[in-house]
Amino acid sequence: MPDPATPHSFERDPICTIGAWLFVPDRQNAAGDVETGYLVRNGRRVVLWHCSRILADLLRTLRRLECRLAVPGSAAQSPGPAAADAPEVPPAGHSAAVPGNEPPRA
């Protein structure tokens, strides 16, 4: 597999949608011939002579970010606003049901 940090790598990118268009990235056959990527919609094809690899790099980066954010605990999560009526949860390992953890009595 090519180095993901290397721009313009020829790793096999999937065909994907960009809005109403379908993006077909550059393809390289076994002989080394390269077909330049293009956008297609309703039978119209727009060949991306100068930006197909740049667009493929962008989409590859977005896929990596989506995968990274989809894995629980891989991205820092903001605590968000606390609900005023939500019960306070004791820290892990602390339970009043365990002997010795009862609050002091007045």
N, C-alpha and C positions, 0 to 999 in steps of 0.2 A: 504494500500500500504506500502511495506517495506521502511525503511529509506534509501534514495538513497546514503547516506554516508557510510552505512554498506557494507563492502565488502562481496561478495559471497551471496548476497540476492537472493531469489528465485522469484523475480518479473518475470513476463512472458516476456521473451525477444523474439523478432521476429526472424524468420529465415532470414538470410541475406547473401549476397555474399561477398566473400573476394577474389578478383581477379577472377580466373576461378573456384574457389571452392564455395560451398554452406555451410555455417556454421549453424548447428542446435545445439543451446545451450542446456544445461541440462534441463530436463523436470521432473516435480514431479507430480504424480497423486494424487487423493484424498486420497489414502491409505498411502501416504507418501513415496512410492517407487520412487527412483530417477534413471532416465536413463541418463547416462553420455553423454555430448555433443560430437559431431563429425563433421568432414568435409566430404563432399561427392562430387564426380565428376566422371561422366561417369560410374556410378554404383560402383565405388570404395569408400569404407568408411574407414576413419581413425578416430578411437576413441581417444579422447583427455583426457586420464585418469588423467593426472596431470596438465593440463593447460586450460581446458574448462571454468572453472569459471573465471580465470584470463583474458582469451580472451573475455568472455562475459562482464566483468567489463570494459575492454578497449573499446569495441564497444559501450557500454552504455554511457561512458564518451564522446566518439566522437560524438554520436548522440546528447547529451546535448549541446556540443559546436557548432555543426552545427545549432541546433535550436536557440541557443542564438545569433549566428552571422547572422541568417536569419531574425531576428526581427530588423526592422529599429530603430536606436538609442540605441540599447542595447550594442553595442561595440564601443569603441573609433575609430573614423575614421581619418586617416591621411589626411591633406588637399591636398596633392598631388601637383604636379607642376602646376603653373598657366600658362595658354596659353598667349602668348605675344600679340596676336591680340584680345583677349576676352575683351568685354566691361566691365568696372568696374560697379558693381551693388551697388547702394546706400544702406545703412543699412535699415532694416525694419522700417517703420514708417516715413521715410524721402522721400519725393517726391517733385520734383520741381513743379508738377501740383497743389499742395495744396497751397492756398494763404498763404503768410507769409513765405514760404520755398524757395522763389526765391533767387538765389545767388546775392550778391551785384553787382550793375552795376558800371562800371568805369566811 
